[in-house]
C-alpha cells in the first residue's frame, strides 16, 4: 500500500491518492467476490474430477503449493471456459463508430479449437500439446486488452487456493448428479442452485 502511495504521489493530491487506493481496493474485493464464489460453486459441481488435492498435511493451501498442481489448473481453466462469467463478451467501439464484440460463449465453444466435444467438461484437453497454444489464444474468460478484468490474476490465485483447500478438507457429492447445472443469464452468468452433500475428510 505504501509503495502504491509513493508511486502516484507526484501526480495526485494526498486526498485523491487515498481515494484512488480505496476505490481500487473495493473493486478487487467486491467485483471479485461475486465472480469467484460463482466459479467455486460451478467447480464443486464438477469436483468428481479431483477427489483429493495433495498438499502434505497443511489444512489450508498456500500459493506455492497450488502453483505446482497442473491438473487442478486444467480443471479450473475448463470450468472458466464452459461457464464463463460474461457469455456475451464486452462491446467495443471501433473508429468507424460501430459497436463490435466477440461472444465469449461462442469463442469457448468453437469445435475447430476445442474439438468435437466443446460442451463437455474435459480438463484433459488442456494437455493436448498440439492444440494447447491455439486454446490459450482463444481462452478469454476475463476479456483481453487494456479493458480486461483488473483482478484476473487475483481471481486465478483465489480460485486455486479456495478449491485446493476445499477438496483437501471435504468430500462433495451431488444431490442430483443426473441434473445439469442450471444457470441464469444477466450481466454475470450465475448458477441458480447446486445442491451437494459435504463430508469432512480424515486428513
MARPA-58936 format. One record per atom (N, C-alpha, C): x, y negated, z negated. Coordinates in steps of 0.2 Angstrom, whole numbers, plus 5000, padded with zeros to 4 digits. Layout:
XYZ ...
This chain:
500450065000 500050005000 500449945000 501049944996 501449884996 501749875002 501949925006 502349925012 501849885017 501149905017 500649885021 500649805020 500649785014 500549715012 501149675015 501749705014 502349665016 502349665024 502149715027 502149715035 501749655038 501149645035 500649595038 500649535034 501149525029 501149465025 501349395029 501749405034 501949355038 501349325043 500849365044 500349355049 499649335046 499549355040 498949345036 499049315030 498549275027 498549245021 498449305016 498649295009 498549355005 497849375004 497349335004 496749355003 496449395009 496649375015 496449415021 496849475021 497449475018 497849535018 497549595014 497349575008 496949625004 496349645007 495949595010 495349615013 495449665019 495949655023 496049705028 496249775025 496649775020 496849835017 496249875014 495849835011 495249865008 494749885014 494649855019 494249875024 494449935028 495149935029 495449995032 495350055028 495450045021 495350105016 494650135016 494150085016 493450105017 493350145023 493650125029 493550155035 493750225035 494350235032 494650305031 494250345027 493950325021 493650365016 492950375018 492550325020 491850335021 491750365028 492050335033 491950365040 492150435040 492750455037 493050515037 492650575033 492350545028 492050595023 491450635027 491050595031 490450625034 490650675039 491150655043 491350705049 491750765046 492150755041 492550805038 492050855035 491550835031 491050885027 490650915033 490550885038 490150925044 490550975046 491150965048 491651015050 491751075046 491851055039 491851115034 491251155034 490651125034 490051165035 490051215041 490251185047 490251225053 490851275053 491351265049 491851315049 491651375045 491351355039 491051415035 490651455039 490251425043 489851475047 490251525051 490851505053 491251545057 491851585053 491751575047 492351595042 492451665042 492051715045 492251785046 492951795049 493151745053 493751755057 494351745052 494251715047 494851705042 494551735035 494751795033 494551815027 494951795021 495551775022 496051755017 496551715020 496751665016 497251625018 497851635013 498451655015 498951675011 499351615009 499351595002 499751535000 500051554994 500351614993 500651634987 500151634982 500251604976 499751604970 499451544969 499551494973 499351424972 498551424973 498151394969 497451394969 497251344974 497651294975 497551234980 498051234985 497851224991 498351224997 498751154997 499351154999 499751095000 499851085007 500051025009 500151005016 500751045019 501251065015 501751105018 501551175019 501051205015 500851275017 500451275023 499951225024 499551235030 499851215036 500451185036 500751175042 501051235046 501051295042 501351355045 500851405045 500251385047 499651435047 499351425054 499651455060 499451445066 498751465068 498551525065 497851545066 497351505063 497551475057 497051435054 496951365059 497551345061 497551285066 497151305072 497151365075 496751385080 496051385079 495851415073 495151415071 494851345070 495251295067 494951235067 494851195073 495351205078 495351175084 494751205088 494551265087 494051295091 493351275088 493351265082 492751235079 492651165081 493151125082 493151055084 492951055091 493151105095 492951105102 492251115103 491951175100 491251195101 490751145098 490951115092 490451075089 490751005087 490950975093 491250905092 490850855089 491150805085 490750755081 490250715086 490450695091 490050655096 490050685103 489450715104 489450765110 489450715116 489250655116 489150615122 489750585124 490250575119 490850535121 490650455120 491250415120 491150345119 491150315125 490650265127 490650225133 491250175133 491450165139 492050115140 491750075146 491950005146 491849965151 492449955155 492449965162 492949965166 492949895170 493449875173 493549805176 492949785180 492649825184 492049815188 491449805184 491549805177 490949795173 490449855173 490649905175 490249965174 490450005168 489950035165 490050075159 490150145161 490650175159 490850245161 490950285154 490950345155 491050385149 491150465151 491550505147 491550575149 491250605143 490650645144 490350685138 490850735135 491050725129 491450775126 491250845126 490550855126 490250925126 490450955133 490350915138 490550935145 491250955146 491650915143 492350925144 492550985140 492250995134 492451055130 492051125132 491651115137 491351175140 491451195147 491951165150 492151175157 492451245157 492151295161 492451355162 493051365165 493251305169 493851305173 494451295168 494251265162 494851255157 494751305152 494151325149 494151365143 493951445145 493951455151 493751525153 493051535154 492851605155 492151615156 491651625150 491951605144 491551605138 491651545134 491551485137 491651425134 491251415128 490651445127 490151435122 490251485116 490751525117 490951575112 491551545107 491451555101 491951535096 492451595096 493051575099 493551625100 494251595099 494451585093 495151555092 495751585096 495651645097 496251675101 496451645107 495951605110 496051575117 496651525116 496751495110 497251445109 497951475109 498051545110 498651575110 498851595117 498451575122 498551595129 499051545132 499651575133 500251525134 500151495141 499751535146 499651505152 499151445153 498751445148 498151395148 498251345142 498651355138 498651305132 498851235133 499251225138 499451155140 498851115143 498451155147 497851125150 497351115145 497251165140 496751155135 496851095130 497551085129 497651025124 497550965128 497650955134 497450895138 496750885138 496350935138 495650925138 495350925131 495650945126 495450945120 495350875117 494750845116 494650775114 494150765109 494250795103 493650785098 493650725094 494250685095 494250615091 494350565096 494150575103 494250525108 494950515109 495150465114 495850455115 495950385117 496550365118 496750295119 496750255113 496750185114 496850135109 496150135105 495650155107 495050155103 494850225100 495350275100 495250335097 495150335089 494850385086 494750385079 495450365075 495350315071 495950295067 496150345062 495650385060 495850435055 495950505057 496050515063 496150585066 496650625062 497250595061 497750635058 497550655051 497250605047 497050615040 496450665040 496050665045 495450715046 495750785047 496250795051 496550855053 496850885047 497250845043 497550865037 497050885031 496550845031 495950865026 495650925028 495450935034 495151005036 495651065034 496251055036 496751115034 496751125027 496851075023 496851085016 496251115012 495651085014 495051105011 494851175013 494951185020 494751255022 495151305019 495851295019 496351345017 496151355009 496051305005 495851314998 495251354997 494751335001 494051365000 494151445002 494451465007 494551535009 495051565004 495451535001 495951564996 495551584990 495051544988 494651554982 494051584982 493651584988 493051614989 492951654995 492451704994 492151735000 491551705002 491351695009 490751665011 490451725015 489751725014 489351775018 488751735020 488551735027 488051705029 487351735027 486851705025 486251725023 485851755029 485951725035 485651745041 486151745047 486551795047 487051805052 486851805059 486251825060 486051835067 485751765069 485651715065 485351655067 485851605069 485851575075 486351525077 486351465073 486851425072 486951365068 486551315072 486051285069 485651235072 485951165070 485951125075 486251055074 485751005076 485850945073 485450885075 485850835079 485650805084 485950755088 485750685086 486250645084 486250575083 486850545086 487150495083 487750465085 488250525083 488150555077 488550605075 488150675075 488450725078 488050785078 488250825072 487650845068 487750875062 487350945061 487550985057 487251045056 486551035052 486051065054 485451055050 485451085043 485651155043 485751185037 486251245038 486551275033 486951335034 486951365027 486451415026 486351455020 486951505019 487251505014 487851555013 487851575006 488051645005 488251664998 488951654997 489151644991 489851624989 490051674983 490651704983 490851744978 491551724977 491751714970 492451704969 492951754970 493451744973 494051794974 494451804968 494651864967 495151884961 495851874964 496051804963 496751794965 497151754959 
